[in-house]
Amino acid sequence: MTDLGKSIPPAEIDRVFEKFYRRGKPEGRSSGPGLGLSTARGFIDAMGGRFHAESPAVKKCGTRIVVRMPALENARAGKTAP
């Protein structure tokens, strides 16, 4: 998933996955409790996947969340499950 909002500064890129961390209130939207990315990373990690952010993502703005799952990676490589 990629958004085109403000980029996340490099020093904060790993912090967005911490529980209760928020980078401020987005314009026109209510801010959440700061648990979404932390919870998602916990699920992905528990399933053996990888989950990270890339910022800036497109033309020096936005953030991309990248999810890699073993089953998808194996399917792309032509491997079958044991």
PANUFI-793933 format. One line per field, with one value per residue: x, z, y of N, C-alpha, C, O, CB in turn; residue in one letter. Coordinates in Angstrom, 1 decimal. Glycine has a CB too. Example, Ala and Ser with C-alpha at 12.3 -4.5 7.8 and 13.67 -1.06 7.14 Angstrom:
! residues 2
n.c1: (13.2 12.8)
n.c3: (7.8 7.1)
n.c2: (-5.7 -2.2)
ca.c1: (12.3 13.7)
ca.c3: (7.8 7.1)
ca.c2: (-4.5 -1.1)
c.c1: (13.2 12.9)
c.c3: (7.8 7.9)
c.c2: (-3.3 0.0)
o.c1: (14.2 13.4)
o.c3: (8.5 8.0)
o.c2: (-3.3 1.1)
cb.c1: (11.3 14.1)
cb.c3: (9.0 5.7)
cb.c2: (-4.5 -0.6)
rest: (A S)
! end
This chain:
! residues 82
n.c1: (0.8 0.5 0.7 0.2 0.8 2.5 6.0 7.7 10.2 13.5 14.7 12.5 11.2 11.2 10.0 7.2 6.1 5.9 4.0 1.4 2.6 2.4 2.5 1.4 -1.6 -3.4 -4.4 -7.8 -8.7 -9.5 -7.2 -5.9 -5.4 -2.8 -2.1 -2.4 -0.4 1.5 0.0 -0.6 2.0 2.7 1.0 1.9 4.6 4.2 3.3 5.5 6.2 7.4 7.5 7.6 8.3 8.7 9.9 10.6 8.1 7.0 8.1 9.4 7.6 5.0 4.4 5.2 3.9 5.2 4.6 5.6 5.1 5.8 4.4 3.5 5.9 7.1 5.3 5.7 8.3 7.9 7.9 6.6 4.5 5.7)
n.c3: (0.0 -0.8 0.1 -0.7 1.0 3.5 3.8 5.9 8.1 7.9 10.4 11.9 10.8 11.7 14.1 13.6 13.9 16.5 19.5 20.2 19.0 17.3 14.6 14.7 14.2 11.3 8.7 8.8 9.7 12.3 14.8 15.5 18.0 17.6 17.2 15.0 12.9 14.5 15.5 13.1 12.2 14.2 13.6 11.0 11.5 13.2 11.5 10.0 8.2 6.6 7.3 6.5 6.2 3.6 2.8 1.5 -0.9 -3.5 -6.0 -4.1 -2.0 0.3 1.7 1.6 2.5 2.9 2.6 3.0 2.5 3.3 1.9 -0.4 -1.5 -2.0 -3.9 -6.0 -6.6 -7.6 -6.0 -4.0 -1.2 1.6)
n.c2: (-1.2 2.2 5.6 9.1 11.2 13.2 12.5 10.1 11.0 9.7 9.1 8.4 6.2 3.5 3.9 4.2 1.7 1.2 0.6 2.8 5.0 8.0 10.2 12.8 14.7 14.0 16.2 17.2 14.7 12.4 11.4 8.1 5.6 4.8 2.1 0.5 -0.1 -1.4 -3.6 -4.9 -5.5 -7.4 -9.5 -10.2 -10.9 -13.1 -14.9 -15.5 -13.7 -10.6 -7.1 -3.8 -0.3 2.1 5.3 8.4 7.4 7.8 10.0 11.7 11.9 10.7 7.4 3.9 0.8 -2.3 -5.7 -8.9 -12.3 -15.7 -17.8 -16.5 -15.6 -18.1 -19.1 -17.3 -18.0 -20.5 -22.6 -25.4 -26.1 -28.0)
ca.c1: (0.0 1.3 0.0 0.9 0.9 3.8 6.9 8.2 11.6 14.3 14.9 11.2 10.6 11.0 9.1 5.8 5.6 5.9 2.7 0.9 3.3 1.6 3.3 0.6 -3.0 -3.6 -5.4 -9.1 -9.0 -9.2 -6.1 -6.2 -4.6 -1.4 -1.9 -2.7 0.8 2.1 -0.8 -0.4 3.4 2.7 0.4 2.8 5.7 3.8 3.1 6.8 6.4 8.2 6.6 8.4 7.9 9.6 9.5 9.5 7.7 6.8 8.4 9.8 6.5 4.3 5.0 4.8 4.0 5.5 4.3 6.1 4.6 6.5 3.6 3.5 7.2 7.3 4.5 6.4 9.5 7.6 8.1 5.4 4.5 6.1)
ca.c3: (0.0 -0.9 0.1 -1.2 2.0 3.9 4.0 7.3 8.2 8.1 11.9 12.5 10.0 12.5 15.2 13.3 14.2 18.0 20.1 20.6 18.3 16.2 14.0 14.7 13.7 9.9 8.4 8.5 10.1 13.7 14.9 16.2 19.2 17.3 17.4 13.7 12.3 15.5 15.5 11.8 12.2 15.1 12.9 9.9 12.1 13.8 10.3 9.4 7.1 6.8 7.2 6.7 5.5 2.7 2.7 0.6 -1.7 -4.9 -6.3 -2.9 -1.0 0.6 2.4 1.2 3.5 2.2 3.3 2.3 3.2 2.8 0.9 -1.6 -2.0 -2.5 -5.1 -7.0 -7.0 -8.2 -5.0 -3.4 0.2 2.0)
ca.c2: (0.0 3.5 6.9 10.2 12.2 13.6 11.3 9.9 11.2 8.5 8.8 8.0 5.2 2.3 4.2 4.1 0.4 1.1 0.8 4.1 6.1 8.8 11.4 14.0 14.5 14.3 17.3 16.8 13.4 12.2 10.5 6.9 5.3 4.4 0.6 -0.2 -0.7 -2.3 -4.8 -5.6 -6.1 -8.5 -10.6 -10.6 -11.5 -14.4 -15.8 -15.7 -12.7 -9.4 -5.9 -2.6 1.0 2.9 6.6 8.7 6.3 8.2 11.4 12.4 12.1 9.5 6.2 2.6 -0.3 -3.5 -6.9 -10.1 -13.5 -16.8 -18.5 -15.7 -15.6 -19.4 -19.3 -16.6 -18.7 -21.8 -23.7 -25.9 -26.3 -29.4)
c.c1: (0.9 0.4 0.8 1.0 2.3 4.7 7.2 9.7 12.3 14.5 13.6 10.6 10.4 10.1 7.6 5.2 5.6 4.4 2.5 1.7 2.4 2.5 2.5 -0.8 -3.0 -4.6 -6.8 -9.6 -8.7 -8.1 -6.5 -5.3 -3.1 -1.1 -2.0 -1.4 1.5 1.4 -0.6 1.0 3.4 2.1 1.3 4.0 5.4 3.6 4.4 7.0 7.3 7.3 7.5 7.8 9.0 9.1 10.7 9.3 7.7 7.1 8.6 8.7 5.9 5.1 4.4 5.0 4.2 5.3 4.8 5.7 5.3 5.7 3.6 4.8 7.5 6.6 5.2 7.6 9.2 7.8 6.7 5.6 4.9 4.9)
c.c3: (0.0 -0.7 -0.4 -0.3 2.3 4.1 5.5 7.3 8.5 9.6 12.5 11.8 10.8 13.6 14.9 13.6 15.7 18.4 20.5 20.0 17.3 15.8 14.0 14.1 12.2 9.7 8.1 9.0 11.6 13.8 15.8 17.4 18.9 17.5 16.0 13.1 13.3 15.5 14.2 11.7 13.1 14.4 11.8 10.5 12.6 12.7 9.5 8.2 7.5 6.5 7.4 5.9 4.7 2.6 2.5 -0.4 -3.2 -5.1 -5.0 -1.9 -0.7 1.3 1.8 2.3 2.7 3.0 2.4 3.1 2.5 1.7 -0.4 -2.3 -2.6 -3.8 -6.3 -7.5 -7.6 -7.3 -4.5 -1.9 0.5 2.4)
c.c2: (1.2 4.7 8.0 11.4 12.6 12.3 11.3 10.1 9.9 8.1 8.3 6.7 3.9 2.6 4.0 2.7 0.2 1.3 2.2 5.3 6.7 9.9 12.7 13.7 14.9 15.4 16.7 15.4 13.2 11.2 9.2 6.7 5.0 2.9 -0.1 -0.9 -1.7 -3.6 -5.6 -6.2 -7.4 -9.7 -11.1 -11.4 -12.9 -15.4 -16.0 -14.7 -11.5 -8.2 -4.7 -1.4 1.5 4.3 7.5 7.6 6.7 9.7 12.2 12.7 10.7 8.4 4.9 1.6 -1.5 -4.7 -8.1 -11.3 -14.7 -17.6 -17.8 -15.8 -17.0 -19.6 -18.5 -17.3 -20.1 -22.9 -24.1 -26.1 -27.8 -30.2)
o.c1: (1.9 -0.7 2.0 1.1 3.2 4.2 7.0 10.4 11.8 14.5 13.7 9.6 9.3 9.4 6.8 4.0 5.2 3.7 3.4 1.5 1.8 3.2 2.9 -1.0 -2.7 -5.6 -6.9 -10.7 -7.8 -7.9 -7.4 -4.5 -2.3 0.0 -1.6 -1.4 2.1 2.0 -0.4 1.1 4.1 2.6 1.5 4.3 6.1 3.7 4.4 7.9 7.8 6.5 8.0 6.9 10.2 8.0 11.7 10.3 8.2 6.6 8.1 8.8 6.1 6.3 3.2 6.1 3.3 5.9 4.4 6.1 5.4 6.3 3.7 4.9 8.1 7.1 5.2 8.0 10.1 7.8 5.8 6.7 4.6 5.1)
o.c3: (0.7 -1.4 -0.6 -0.7 1.5 4.6 6.2 6.5 9.3 9.9 13.6 12.3 10.6 14.2 15.8 13.7 16.2 17.8 21.1 20.3 16.5 16.6 13.4 13.5 11.8 10.4 7.2 8.7 12.1 12.9 16.7 17.7 19.8 17.8 16.0 12.9 12.8 15.6 14.2 11.3 12.7 14.5 11.6 9.9 12.4 12.9 8.4 7.4 8.6 5.6 8.5 5.1 5.1 2.2 3.2 -0.7 -4.1 -4.4 -4.9 -1.1 -1.5 1.5 1.5 2.9 1.8 4.1 1.2 4.3 1.3 0.7 -1.5 -3.5 -3.7 -4.8 -7.4 -8.7 -8.0 -7.7 -4.5 -1.5 -0.2 2.7)
o.c2: (1.3 4.7 7.8 12.6 12.4 11.3 12.2 9.5 9.1 6.9 7.7 6.2 3.3 1.7 3.8 2.5 -0.9 2.1 2.8 6.4 6.0 10.6 13.6 12.7 16.0 15.4 15.9 15.0 13.9 10.3 9.3 7.6 4.9 2.6 -1.3 -2.1 -2.7 -4.7 -6.8 -7.4 -8.4 -10.9 -12.3 -12.4 -13.9 -16.6 -16.6 -14.9 -11.5 -8.2 -4.6 -1.6 1.4 4.5 7.4 6.8 6.0 10.5 13.3 13.6 9.8 8.5 4.9 1.6 -1.8 -4.8 -8.2 -11.4 -14.8 -18.0 -18.5 -15.9 -17.1 -20.2 -19.0 -17.1 -20.8 -24.1 -23.4 -26.3 -28.7 -31.4)
cb.c1: (-1.0 2.1 -0.5 0.3 0.2 3.8 8.2 7.8 11.9 15.6 15.3 10.2 11.5 12.3 9.4 5.6 6.5 6.8 2.4 1.0 4.6 0.2 3.7 1.3 -4.0 -3.9 -4.9 -9.4 -8.3 -10.5 -4.9 -6.1 -5.2 -0.5 -2.9 -3.2 1.8 2.0 -2.3 -0.5 4.4 1.9 -1.0 3.2 6.3 2.5 2.0 6.9 5.0 9.5 5.4 9.8 7.4 9.8 8.8 9.7 6.4 5.4 7.3 10.5 5.5 3.7 4.7 5.6 2.8 7.0 2.8 7.7 3.1 6.8 2.2 3.0 8.3 6.9 3.1 6.7 10.4 8.4 8.9 4.9 3.2 7.1)
cb.c3: (1.2 -2.2 1.6 -2.5 3.3 5.2 3.2 7.8 9.3 7.5 12.6 12.5 8.8 13.0 15.7 11.8 13.6 18.6 21.2 22.1 17.7 16.8 12.6 14.0 14.5 9.1 7.3 7.1 9.3 14.5 15.6 15.3 20.0 18.2 18.3 12.7 11.9 16.9 15.7 10.7 12.7 16.3 12.3 9.1 13.3 14.5 9.4 8.8 6.7 6.0 8.2 6.3 6.6 1.3 4.0 -0.1 -1.3 -5.4 -7.1 -3.2 -1.5 -0.6 3.9 -0.1 4.4 1.6 3.6 2.1 3.1 3.9 1.4 -1.4 -0.9 -1.5 -4.8 -6.5 -5.8 -9.4 -3.8 -4.1 0.9 3.1)
cb.c2: (0.0 3.6 7.2 10.7 11.7 14.4 11.5 8.4 12.3 8.6 10.1 9.1 4.8 1.8 5.6 4.3 -0.7 2.1 -0.2 4.2 5.5 9.2 11.1 15.1 15.4 13.1 18.2 16.9 12.3 11.6 11.2 5.7 4.3 5.2 0.1 0.7 0.4 -1.7 -4.5 -4.6 -5.1 -8.2 -10.2 -9.4 -10.7 -14.2 -15.3 -17.1 -12.1 -9.3 -6.0 -2.9 2.0 2.1 7.1 10.0 5.7 7.9 12.1 13.7 13.1 8.9 6.3 2.2 -0.3 -3.4 -7.1 -10.1 -13.7 -17.8 -18.8 -14.3 -15.3 -20.5 -18.8 -15.2 -18.8 -22.0 -23.2 -27.2 -26.0 -29.4)
rest: (M T D L G K S I P P A E I D R V F E K F Y R R G K P E G R S S G P G L G L S T A R G F I D A M G G R F H A E S P A V K K C G T R I V V R M P A L E N A R A G K T A P)
! end
